[in-house]
Amino acid sequence: MRTQKNQTPLARTEAWDQLQDQLQHLITADDKLAGMSESLLSLLMHNSDYLAAEQTHSLLELLHFISVGLIVQGQMRKEVHDAIH
């Protein structure tokens, strides 16, 4: 995938920083997602010049959805733990 002339490479944008931050958060937030998140971060870092900044919106939404899911999952675990004890 190549960037079009009117698109800014992902690596040179604020969205890239946000994307890296979200992935780093996922890497530390959940062991099950750590491997996948690290792989995705590596893939993005090696291909960032080919990803347009405009394409990061979907990736950021996906990562936000995953993060919210982890928060909800953590709350449910706590509630179950509290109910058992």
QUIGIBEL-V535691 format. One record per residue. RES is the residue in one small letter. PHI is phi in whole degrees, -180 to 180 (* if undefined). D_CENTER is the distance of its C-alpha to the mean C-alpha in whole Angstrom. Layout:
RES|PHI|D_CENTER ; RES|PHI|D_CENTER
//
This chain:
m|*|20 ; r|-114|22 ; t|-78|21 ; q|-83|24 ; k|-59|26 ; n|-91|25 ; q|-107|21 ; t|-92|20 ; p|-58|18 ; l|-55|14 ; a|-64|15 ; r|-107|17 ; t|-128|16 ; e|-68|14 ; a|-61|11 ; w|-63|10 ; d|-62|11 ; q|-64|9 ; l|-63|6 ; q|-62|7 ; d|-61|8 ; q|-62|4 ; l|-66|4 ; q|-62|8 ; h|-62|8 ; l|-66|7 ; i|-61|9 ; t|-91|12 ; a|-83|11 ; d|-150|12 ; d|-60|14 ; k|-65|14 ; l|-90|10 ; a|-58|11 ; g|-61|12 ; m|-65|10 ; s|-66|7 ; e|-63|10 ; s|-64|11 ; l|-65|8 ; l|-61|8 ; s|-62|12 ; l|-60|12 ; l|-66|10 ; m|-64|12 ; h|-78|15 ; n|-121|15 ; s|-62|14 ; d|-70|18 ; y|-100|18 ; l|-98|15 ; a|-79|16 ; a|-58|15 ; e|-65|16 ; q|-85|13 ; t|-75|10 ; h|-58|11 ; s|-64|10 ; l|-64|7 ; l|-66|6 ; e|-63|8 ; l|-62|7 ; l|-65|4 ; h|-63|7 ; f|-60|9 ; i|-63|8 ; s|-62|8 ; v|-62|11 ; g|-60|12 ; l|-66|12 ; i|-64|14 ; v|-62|17 ; q|-61|17 ; g|-63|18 ; q|-65|20 ; m|-65|22 ; r|-60|22 ; k|-64|24 ; e|-62|26 ; v|-65|27 ; h|-61|28 ; d|-65|30 ; a|-69|32 ; i|-75|33 ; h|-97|34
//
